[in-house]
């Protein structure tokens, strides 16, 4: 069951990245806002994936289920880092466009 949760998580993150890219290319959403949205979704995705991993934990193995919490935290951190990468890319792109626009205007 853990594999299904991980595959669904990867599909959700990939589809969100594709959606943000398509909206950026159409001019409807900037990369900075996309990164902020992804960063805000990180705790939700981390909590839900950790809760699902904990729900389907095999209690007969004698463990306490804390690995499910660690797994959820790692998935949340991966989502947060993905959001930071999108945000930084948007900031760098905005700075580049600002400099390019000002350089063309002064020459």
N, CA, C and O atoms as a MOPAC input file, in Angstrom:
PM7 MOZYME 1SCF
protein

 N      0.81400 1    -1.18700 1     0.00000 1
 C      0.00000 1     0.00000 1     0.00000 1
 C      0.86500 1     1.26100 1     0.00000 1
 O      0.46700 1     2.29800 1    -0.53100 1
 N      2.05300 1     1.15900 1     0.60100 1
 C      2.94700 1     2.31100 1     0.64300 1
 C      3.37100 1     2.73000 1    -0.75600 1
 O      3.54600 1     3.91600 1    -1.03500 1
 N      3.53300 1     1.74800 1    -1.63000 1
 C      3.93200 1     2.04900 1    -3.00200 1
 C      2.85000 1     2.82900 1    -3.72600 1
 O      3.14900 1     3.74200 1    -4.49500 1
 N      1.60100 1     2.47700 1    -3.48900 1
 C      0.49500 1     3.18900 1    -4.12700 1
 C      0.44600 1     4.62700 1    -3.63200 1
 O      0.23200 1     5.54400 1    -4.42500 1
 N      0.64100 1     4.83800 1    -2.33300 1
 C      0.63600 1     6.19200 1    -1.77500 1
 C      1.77200 1     7.01100 1    -2.37400 1
 O      1.57900 1     8.18000 1    -2.71100 1
 N      2.94700 1     6.41600 1    -2.50900 1
 C      4.08900 1     7.12200 1    -3.07900 1
 C      3.86200 1     7.44800 1    -4.55300 1
 O      4.19400 1     8.54700 1    -4.99700 1
 N      3.30500 1     6.51600 1    -5.31000 1
 C      3.03000 1     6.76100 1    -6.72900 1
 C      1.99600 1     7.87200 1    -6.89000 1
 O      2.14500 1     8.73600 1    -7.75300 1
 N      0.95200 1     7.85300 1    -6.06600 1
 C     -0.06500 1     8.91300 1    -6.12900 1
 C      0.55600 1    10.25800 1    -5.76300 1
 O      0.24300 1    11.27100 1    -6.38800 1
 N      1.42600 1    10.28100 1    -4.76400 1
 C      2.10400 1    11.51900 1    -4.38100 1
 C      2.94000 1    12.05500 1    -5.53900 1
 O      2.88800 1    13.24600 1    -5.84600 1
 N      3.70500 1    11.18300 1    -6.17700 1
 C      4.53700 1    11.60400 1    -7.31000 1
 C      3.66800 1    12.11000 1    -8.45400 1
 O      4.01300 1    13.10300 1    -9.09500 1
 N      2.54600 1    11.44300 1    -8.72200 1
 C      1.63600 1    11.90100 1    -9.77400 1
 C      1.03500 1    13.26400 1    -9.44400 1
 O      0.90100 1    14.10800 1   -10.33000 1
 N      0.67500 1    13.48900 1    -8.19300 1
 C      0.10700 1    14.78300 1    -7.79200 1
 C      1.14100 1    15.89200 1    -7.95600 1
 O      0.83000 1    16.94900 1    -8.50500 1
 N      2.35400 1    15.66500 1    -7.49100 1
 C      3.40100 1    16.68700 1    -7.60300 1
 C      3.73700 1    16.95400 1    -9.06600 1
 O      3.89600 1    18.10900 1    -9.46200 1
 N      3.84700 1    15.90500 1    -9.86700 1
 C      4.14800 1    16.07600 1   -11.28400 1
 C      3.03000 1    16.81700 1   -12.00000 1
 O      3.29900 1    17.71000 1   -12.80400 1
 N      1.78000 1    16.46100 1   -11.72100 1
 C      0.66700 1    17.14300 1   -12.38400 1
 C      0.57700 1    18.60100 1   -11.94300 1
 O      0.23600 1    19.46300 1   -12.75400 1
 N      0.87500 1    18.89800 1   -10.67600 1
 C      0.89300 1    20.29300 1   -10.23600 1
 C      1.99700 1    21.08000 1   -10.93000 1
 O      1.78700 1    22.22800 1   -11.32200 1
 N      3.16800 1    20.47500 1   -11.08700 1
 C      4.25600 1    21.14900 1   -11.79500 1
 C      3.88500 1    21.42300 1   -13.24500 1
 O      4.15400 1    22.50800 1   -13.76000 1
 N      3.26900 1    20.44800 1   -13.90500 1
 C      2.85000 1    20.63600 1   -15.29700 1
 C      1.77900 1    21.71400 1   -15.38300 1
 O      1.82700 1    22.56200 1   -16.27400 1
 N      0.81000 1    21.69300 1   -14.46400 1
 C     -0.24700 1    22.70500 1   -14.45200 1
 C      0.33300 1    24.09800 1   -14.24000 1
 O     -0.04900 1    25.03700 1   -14.93900 1
 N      1.24600 1    24.24500 1   -13.28900 1
 C      1.85900 1    25.54700 1   -13.04300 1
 C      2.64100 1    26.02400 1   -14.26200 1
 O      2.60000 1    27.20700 1   -14.59900 1
 N      3.35100 1    25.11500 1   -14.92300 1
 C      4.11100 1    25.49300 1   -16.11700 1
 C      3.17900 1    25.93900 1   -17.23900 1
 O      3.43400 1    26.94800 1   -17.89700 1
 N      2.09600 1    25.18700 1   -17.45900 1
 C      1.15700 1    25.56500 1   -18.51900 1
 C      0.49300 1    26.90700 1   -18.22400 1
 O      0.32300 1    27.72600 1   -19.12700 1
 N      0.12000 1    27.13500 1   -16.97700 1
 C     -0.47300 1    28.42400 1   -16.61600 1
 C      0.54100 1    29.55700 1   -16.74900 1
 O      0.17700 1    30.67700 1   -17.10800 1
 N      1.80100 1    29.27400 1   -16.46200 1
 C      2.84300 1    30.28300 1   -16.63300 1
 C      3.03900 1    30.61500 1   -18.11000 1
 O      3.16500 1    31.78400 1   -18.47400 1
 N      3.06300 1    29.59200 1   -18.95800 1
 C      3.27000 1    29.81900 1   -20.39100 1
 C      2.11300 1    30.59400 1   -21.01700 1
 O      2.31300 1    31.34900 1   -21.96900 1
 N      0.89600 1    30.41000 1   -20.48200 1
 C     -0.26100 1    31.15200 1   -20.98700 1
 C     -0.33400 1    32.55800 1   -20.40000 1
 O     -1.15300 1    33.36500 1   -20.84000 1
 N      0.50100 1    32.86300 1   -19.42300 1
 C      0.51600 1    34.18200 1   -18.80900 1
 C     -0.53800 1    34.38400 1   -17.73800 1
 O     -0.83400 1    35.52200 1   -17.37500 1
 N     -1.10900 1    33.30900 1   -17.22600 1
 C     -2.17000 1    33.42300 1   -16.23000 1
 C     -1.66700 1    33.33300 1   -14.79700 1
 O     -2.37100 1    33.73000 1   -13.86900 1
 N     -0.46400 1    32.81900 1   -14.60600 1
 C      0.06100 1    32.63200 1   -13.25600 1
 C      1.58200 1    32.74800 1   -13.30500 1
 O      2.23400 1    32.09700 1   -14.12200 1
 N      2.14300 1    33.57700 1   -12.43000 1
 C      3.59700 1    33.72200 1   -12.42100 1
 C      4.24100 1    32.56500 1   -11.65700 1
 O      3.59400 1    31.87800 1   -10.86700 1
 N      5.51400 1    32.37600 1   -11.91300 1
 C      6.23100 1    31.30300 1   -11.23000 1
 C      6.37500 1    31.59300 1    -9.74100 1
 O      6.42900 1    30.66700 1    -8.93200 1
 N      6.43700 1    32.86000 1    -9.37800 1
 C      6.56100 1    33.21200 1    -7.96700 1
 C      5.31200 1    32.77600 1    -7.20900 1
 O      5.40500 1    32.18100 1    -6.13600 1
 N      4.14600 1    33.07300 1    -7.77100 1
 C      2.89100 1    32.67300 1    -7.12800 1
 C      2.76900 1    31.15100 1    -7.11800 1
 O      2.29000 1    30.57300 1    -6.14200 1
 N      3.19500 1    30.50800 1    -8.19100 1
 C      3.15700 1    29.04400 1    -8.24700 1
 C      4.01800 1    28.42800 1    -7.14900 1
 O      3.61000 1    27.46700 1    -6.49700 1
 N      5.21000 1    28.98500 1    -6.95000 1
 C      6.07800 1    28.49400 1    -5.88600 1
 C      5.47300 1    28.68300 1    -4.50700 1
 O      5.58300 1    27.81100 1    -3.64500 1
 N      4.82800 1    29.83700 1    -4.30200 1
 C      4.17800 1    30.07700 1    -3.01000 1
 C      3.01800 1    29.11400 1    -2.78000 1
 O      2.82400 1    28.62900 1    -1.66500 1
 N      2.25200 1    28.83800 1    -3.82600 1
 C      1.14700 1    27.88100 1    -3.69900 1
 C      1.68200 1    26.49600 1    -3.35000 1
 O      1.14200 1    25.81600 1    -2.47700 1
 N      2.74900 1    26.08300 1    -4.03700 1
 C      3.33300 1    24.77000 1    -3.76700 1
 C      3.87600 1    24.70600 1    -2.33900 1
 O      3.75200 1    23.67600 1    -1.67600 1
 N      4.47000 1    25.78700 1    -1.86800 1
 C      4.99500 1    25.80300 1    -0.50600 1
 C      3.86700 1    25.75200 1     0.52300 1
 O      4.03100 1    25.17000 1     1.59600 1
 N      2.71900 1    26.36100 1     0.20100 1
 C      1.57900 1    26.29400 1     1.12100 1
 C      0.92600 1    24.91300 1     1.11300 1
 O      0.33800 1    24.49800 1     2.11100 1
 N      1.02800 1    24.20400 1    -0.00800 1
 C      0.46700 1    22.85900 1    -0.08800 1
 C      1.35500 1    21.81100 1     0.58400 1
 O      0.89700 1    20.70200 1     0.86100 1
 N      2.60500 1    22.14600 1     0.84600 1
 C      3.55200 1    21.18000 1     1.41000 1
 C      3.09200 1    20.58800 1     2.74100 1
 O      3.13300 1    19.36700 1     2.89300 1
 N      2.65400 1    21.39200 1     3.71200 1
 C      2.20700 1    20.77000 1     4.96900 1
 C      0.97600 1    19.88800 1     4.78400 1
 O      0.85200 1    18.84600 1     5.42800 1
 N      0.07300 1    20.30300 1     3.90700 1
 C     -1.12500 1    19.49800 1     3.67200 1
 C     -0.77900 1    18.14600 1     3.05600 1
 O     -1.25100 1    17.10500 1     3.51400 1
 N      0.05200 1    18.17400 1     2.01100 1
 C      0.43100 1    16.91600 1     1.36400 1
 C      1.25300 1    16.04000 1     2.30500 1
 O      1.08200 1    14.82100 1     2.32600 1
 N      2.14200 1    16.65400 1     3.08100 1
 C      2.93300 1    15.88500 1     4.04000 1
 C      2.07700 1    15.25000 1     5.12000 1
 O      2.27300 1    14.08900 1     5.47900 1
 N      1.12000 1    16.02600 1     5.64100 1
 C      0.25200 1    15.49500 1     6.69200 1
 C     -0.62900 1    14.37000 1     6.16100 1
 O     -0.74800 1    13.31900 1     6.79100 1
 N     -1.24800 1    14.59100 1     4.99700 1
 C     -2.14500 1    13.56700 1     4.46000 1
 C     -1.39700 1    12.29600 1     4.07500 1
 O     -1.89000 1    11.19300 1     4.31200 1
 N     -0.21800 1    12.43800 1     3.48500 1
 C      0.53500 1    11.23400 1     3.14000 1
 C      1.01800 1    10.51900 1     4.40400 1
 O      1.00600 1     9.28900 1     4.45300 1
 N      1.44000 1    11.26400 1     5.42000 1
 C      1.83600 1    10.63900 1     6.68100 1
 C      0.67000 1     9.94700 1     7.36800 1
 O      0.82500 1     8.86700 1     7.93900 1
 N     -0.50600 1    10.57900 1     7.30700 1
 C     -1.69500 1     9.96500 1     7.91100 1
 C     -2.08400 1     8.68900 1     7.17300 1
 O     -2.46100 1     7.69500 1     7.79400 1
 N     -1.99000 1     8.72300 1     5.84700 1
 C     -2.30900 1     7.51100 1     5.07800 1
 C     -1.29200 1     6.40500 1     5.34600 1
 O     -1.65900 1     5.24100 1     5.50600 1
 N     -0.01400 1     6.77400 1     5.39400 1
 C      1.00400 1     5.76800 1     5.69900 1
 C      0.79100 1     5.18500 1     7.09300 1
 O      0.99100 1     3.98900 1     7.30100 1
 N      0.39200 1     6.01200 1     8.03700 1
 C      0.13400 1     5.53700 1     9.40100 1
 C     -1.11000 1     4.66100 1     9.45200 1
 O     -1.15500 1     3.67600 1    10.19000 1
 N     -2.11800 1     5.02300 1     8.66300 1
 C     -3.37000 1     4.25400 1     8.63700 1
 C     -3.13500 1     2.83200 1     8.11900 1
 O     -3.70800 1     1.87200 1     8.63500 1
 N     -2.29700 1     2.71000 1     7.10700 1
 C     -2.07200 1     1.40600 1     6.48900 1
 C     -0.81900 1     0.71600 1     7.02500 1
 O     -0.30000 1    -0.20600 1     6.39500 1
 N     -0.33700 1     1.15500 1     8.17300 1
 C      0.84300 1     0.55000 1     8.78400 1
 C      0.50700 1    -0.85400 1     9.28600 1
 O     -0.58800 1    -1.09000 1     9.79700 1
 N      1.44500 1    -1.77500 1     9.13900 1
 C      1.26500 1    -3.15000 1     9.60700 1
 C      1.61300 1    -3.21300 1    11.09200 1
 O      2.78600 1    -3.28800 1    11.46000 1
 N      0.59300 1    -3.18400 1    11.93500 1
 C      0.80100 1    -3.15300 1    13.38200 1
 C      1.26800 1    -4.49500 1    13.92800 1
 O      1.73300 1    -4.55900 1    15.06600 1
 N      1.16000 1    -5.54800 1    13.16300 1
 C      1.61100 1    -6.86800 1    13.61500 1
 C      3.12900 1    -6.99600 1    13.60200 1
 O      3.67700 1    -7.94300 1    14.16800 1
 N      3.80800 1    -6.05400 1    12.96300 1
 C      5.26300 1    -6.14200 1    12.89600 1
 C      5.92600 1    -5.70900 1    14.20000 1
 O      7.13300 1    -5.88300 1    14.36500 1
 N      5.15400 1    -5.14900 1    15.12400 1
 C      5.69300 1    -4.81200 1    16.43100 1
 C      6.25900 1    -3.41400 1    16.55400 1
 O      6.80900 1    -3.07100 1    17.60000 1
 N      6.14500 1    -2.60400 1    15.53200 1
 C      6.66700 1    -1.24200 1    15.59200 1
 C      5.63800 1    -0.26900 1    16.14600 1
 O      4.51400 1    -0.64700 1    16.47400 1
 N      6.04100 1     0.97200 1    16.24300 1
 C      5.15900 1     2.00900 1    16.77500 1
 C      4.56000 1     2.88700 1    15.69200 1
 O      3.70700 1     3.72300 1    15.98700 1
 N      4.97800 1     2.72400 1    14.46100 1
 C      4.41900 1     3.49600 1    13.35400 1
 C      5.05700 1     4.85100 1    13.15400 1
 O      4.55300 1     5.66100 1    12.37700 1
 N      6.15900 1     5.11500 1    13.84000 1
 C      6.78800 1     6.42400 1    13.69900 1
 C      7.44100 1     6.61000 1    12.33500 1
 O      7.65700 1     7.74100 1    11.90100 1
 N      7.75400 1     5.51800 1    11.66200 1
 C      8.29200 1     5.61900 1    10.30600 1
 C      7.30500 1     6.25900 1     9.34900 1
 O      7.70300 1     6.94100 1     8.40400 1
 N      6.02000 1     6.04300 1     9.58800 1
 C      4.99500 1     6.67400 1     8.75600 1
 C      5.03100 1     8.18600 1     8.93200 1
 O      4.85400 1     8.93500 1     7.97100 1
 N      5.25800 1     8.62700 1    10.15400 1
 C      5.38300 1    10.06400 1    10.40300 1
 C      6.61400 1    10.64700 1     9.73900 1
 O      6.56800 1    11.73500 1     9.16500 1
 N      7.72000 1     9.91400 1     9.82100 1
 C      8.93900 1    10.36600 1     9.15500 1
 C      8.73900 1    10.41800 1     7.64100 1
 O      9.19100 1    11.35200 1     6.97900 1
 N      8.06000 1     9.41000 1     7.10400 1
 C      7.78900 1     9.39500 1     5.66700 1
 C      6.93800 1    10.57300 1     5.23900 1
 O      7.21000 1    11.19800 1     4.21400 1
 N      5.90600 1    10.88100 1     6.01900 1
 C      5.06700 1    12.03500 1     5.71200 1
 C      5.84600 1    13.33200 1     5.79000 1
 O      5.65400 1    14.22800 1     4.96800 1
 N      6.73100 1    13.43800 1     6.78500 1
 C      7.54700 1    14.64500 1     6.92100 1
 C      8.49600 1    14.80400 1     5.74300 1
 O      8.69000 1    15.91200 1     5.24400 1
 N      9.08700 1    13.70100 1     5.30000 1
 C     10.00200 1    13.76700 1     4.15700 1
 C      9.25300 1    14.16300 1     2.89300 1
 O      9.74900 1    14.97100 1     2.10900 1
 N      8.06300 1    13.60300 1     2.68500 1
 C      7.28000 1    13.97000 1     1.50700 1
 C      6.85300 1    15.43500 1     1.57300 1
 O      6.82500 1    16.11600 1     0.54700 1
 N      6.52400 1    15.92100 1     2.75400 1
 C      6.20100 1    17.33600 1     2.91200 1
 C      7.39900 1    18.22600 1     2.62100 1
 O      7.26400 1    19.26800 1     1.98000 1
 N      8.57700 1    17.81300 1     3.09200 1
 C      9.79100 1    18.58500 1     2.81100 1
 C     10.13000 1    18.58100 1     1.32700 1
 O     10.56800 1    19.59900 1     0.79100 1
 N      9.93400 1    17.45300 1     0.66000 1
 C     10.17400 1    17.40300 1    -0.78300 1
 C      9.24500 1    18.36100 1    -1.52500 1
 O      9.66800 1    19.02900 1    -2.46900 1
 N      7.99700 1    18.42900 1    -1.10900 1
 C      7.05400 1    19.35500 1    -1.72300 1
 C      7.47300 1    20.79600 1    -1.45500 1
 O      7.38400 1    21.64500 1    -2.34200 1
 N      7.92600 1    21.07300 1    -0.24300 1
 C      8.36600 1    22.42200 1     0.10900 1
 C      9.59000 1    22.83200 1    -0.70600 1
 O      9.65800 1    23.95800 1    -1.19800 1
 N     10.54700 1    21.93300 1    -0.85000 1
 C     11.74500 1    22.22200 1    -1.64500 1
 C     11.37000 1    22.43700 1    -3.10800 1
 O     11.94500 1    23.29800 1    -3.77300 1
 N     10.41700 1    21.66700 1    -3.61200 1
 C      9.93100 1    21.86000 1    -4.97000 1
 C      9.35100 1    23.26700 1    -5.12000 1
 O      9.59700 1    23.93600 1    -6.12300 1
 N      8.58500 1    23.71500 1    -4.13000 1
 C      8.03400 1    25.06500 1    -4.15800 1
 C      9.11600 1    26.12800 1    -4.10700 1
 O      9.01600 1    27.15200 1    -4.78200 1
 N     10.15700 1    25.88900 1    -3.30500 1
 C     11.26600 1    26.84400 1    -3.22600 1
 C     11.98100 1    26.94100 1    -4.56900 1
 O     12.35000 1    28.03500 1    -4.99800 1
 N     12.17800 1    25.80900 1    -5.23200 1
 C     12.84100 1    25.82200 1    -6.54100 1
 C     12.01500 1    26.61700 1    -7.54700 1
 O     12.56900 1    27.40400 1    -8.31500 1
 N     10.70400 1    26.42400 1    -7.55400 1
 C      9.83600 1    27.17800 1    -8.46300 1
 C      9.89000 1    28.66500 1    -8.12200 1
 O      9.97000 1    29.50300 1    -9.02000 1
 N      9.84600 1    28.99900 1    -6.83700 1
 C      9.88400 1    30.39000 1    -6.39300 1
 C     11.19200 1    31.06600 1    -6.79100 1
 O     11.17800 1    32.17200 1    -7.33100 1
 N     12.31500 1    30.41500 1    -6.53000 1
 C     13.62000 1    30.98900 1    -6.86700 1
 C     13.76200 1    31.14100 1    -8.38000 1
 O     14.31800 1    32.13100 1    -8.85400 1
 N     13.26400 1    30.16900 1    -9.13500 1
 C     13.29300 1    30.28000 1   -10.59200 1
 C     12.49700 1    31.49500 1   -11.05300 1
 O     12.93800 1    32.22600 1   -11.93900 1
 N     11.33300 1    31.71200 1   -10.46100 1
 C     10.52100 1    32.87200 1   -10.81300 1
 C     11.19500 1    34.17900 1   -10.45200 1
 O     11.12300 1    35.14200 1   -11.21500 1
 N     11.85400 1    34.23200 1    -9.29600 1
 C     12.54900 1    35.45200 1    -8.88300 1
 C     13.71800 1    35.74000 1    -9.81500 1
 O     13.89500 1    36.87800 1   -10.24900 1
 N     14.51200 1    34.73100 1   -10.12600 1
 C     15.65100 1    34.91600 1   -11.02900 1
 C     15.16800 1    35.35200 1   -12.40600 1
 O     15.76500 1    36.23100 1   -13.02700 1
 N     14.10000 1    34.74400 1   -12.88000 1
 C     13.55800 1    35.11600 1   -14.19300 1
 C     13.04600 1    36.55500 1   -14.18700 1
 O     13.24000 1    37.27800 1   -15.16400 1
 N     12.40300 1    36.97700 1   -13.11600 1
 C     11.91200 1    38.35400 1   -13.01800 1
 C     13.06400 1    39.35300 1   -12.98300 1
 O     13.00400 1    40.39600 1   -13.63500 1
 N     14.11100 1    39.03800 1   -12.22600 1
 C     15.28000 1    39.92200 1   -12.17100 1
 C     15.93800 1    40.00500 1   -13.53900 1
 O     16.32800 1    41.08800 1   -13.97300 1
 N     16.06600 1    38.87500 1   -14.21900 1
 C     16.67100 1    38.85600 1   -15.55300 1
 C     15.86500 1    39.71000 1   -16.52800 1
 O     16.43900 1    40.48500 1   -17.29300 1
 N     14.54100 1    39.57500 1   -16.50700 1
 C     13.70400 1    40.36800 1   -17.40300 1
 C     13.77900 1    41.85100 1   -17.06100 1
 O     13.76500 1    42.68600 1   -17.96500 1
 N     13.85700 1    42.19900 1   -15.78000 1
 C     13.97100 1    43.59000 1   -15.36300 1
 C     15.28300 1    44.19500 1   -15.85300 1
 O     15.30100 1    45.30800 1   -16.37700 1
 N     16.37900 1    43.45800 1   -15.68000 1
 C     17.68600 1    43.94600 1   -16.13300 1
 C     17.71000 1    44.05700 1   -17.64900 1
 O     18.22000 1    45.04100 1   -18.18500 1
 N     17.17500 1    43.07800 1   -18.34000 1
 C     17.14900 1    43.09900 1   -19.80200 1
 C     16.32900 1    44.28600 1   -20.30900 1
 O     16.71700 1    44.93700 1   -21.27900 1
 N     15.21200 1    44.56500 1   -19.66600 1
 C     14.35500 1    45.67800 1   -20.06800 1
 C     15.06000 1    47.01400 1   -19.83700 1
 O     14.97700 1    47.90700 1   -20.68000 1
 N     15.74600 1    47.16100 1   -18.71800 1
 C     16.44900 1    48.40800 1   -18.41700 1
 C     17.69300 1    48.58800 1   -19.27400 1
 O     18.04100 1    49.71900 1   -19.61100 1
 N     18.36700 1    47.51300 1   -19.63500 1
 C     19.54600 1    47.61400 1   -20.49500 1
 C     19.15800 1    48.03600 1   -21.90700 1
 O     19.86800 1    48.82000 1   -22.53600 1
 N     18.05500 1    47.52900 1   -22.40100 1
 C     17.60700 1    47.90400 1   -23.74100 1
 C     17.12300 1    49.34500 1   -23.77300 1
 O     17.24500 1    50.00800 1   -24.80300 1
 N     16.58200 1    49.84100 1   -22.68100 1
 C     16.08100 1    51.20900 1   -22.63200 1
 C     17.18400 1    52.24600 1   -22.52700 1
 O     16.99100 1    53.38000 1   -22.96600 1
 N     18.34600 1    51.89600 1   -21.95600 1
 C     19.42200 1    52.86800 1   -21.76600 1
 C     20.38000 1    52.91200 1   -22.93900 1
 O     21.11100 1    53.89200 1   -23.08400 1
 N     20.40800 1    51.91300 1   -23.76500 1
 C     21.35900 1    51.89500 1   -24.87700 1
 C     20.76600 1    52.45100 1   -26.11800 1
 O     21.43600 1    52.50800 1   -27.15000 1

